[in-house]
Amino acid sequence: MSLATWAFETSAAKLADTLPRRWQHVQGVARQARSLSAVAGSDAELLEAAAILHDVGYAPDLVDTGFHPIDGATYLARIGAPERLVHLVAHHSFATYEAELRGLQDELEGFEDERGSIRDALWYCDITTSPDGAAVAAEDRIAEIKARYGPDHLVTTFITGAAPELLAAVERTRRRAEALSSPIQGGPS
């Protein structure tokens, strides 16, 4: 079984019935990942697997710290997922910053942030996908998150502070795609 197929089945088992809207989102993120296959090159399947699994930590039976990147990565490590996949899930969408806001830096320390084009691409895929799985502009997704959580929520504080890093990853990914003449979804270039 391919890594992407395994990831899809694992994510579906944890999210499809219990969190159907989250399931729609991760399927959309995976579609975005497939649109970046030229950018990801030999890591295309890894990117798609990380995309479909990035929010698995929201599954009610996996919640431990209450911070889904850590809870998802911990679960994936426990079931023997490839190490790089585990680390990408742990650090998706600038999780380092939110872990600091939550006082969970120590829990995230065991996971490496690779800081490269695949990480950027995963961040791109997540921040350009709506909760319902549609491709959206990153700025619109950030505004949606702020509106959904409200002005006083920790997630709003996070997304406001994280926006420059997230938008920079989106821009780097767009430039990489354009250099390969690979059109991608998710808003204006």
Summary of the structure (lengths in Angstrom):
residues: 189
radius of gyration: 15.1
end to end distance: 35.9
largest distance: 44.7
contacts: 654
relative contact order: 0.15
helix: 70%
strand: 1%
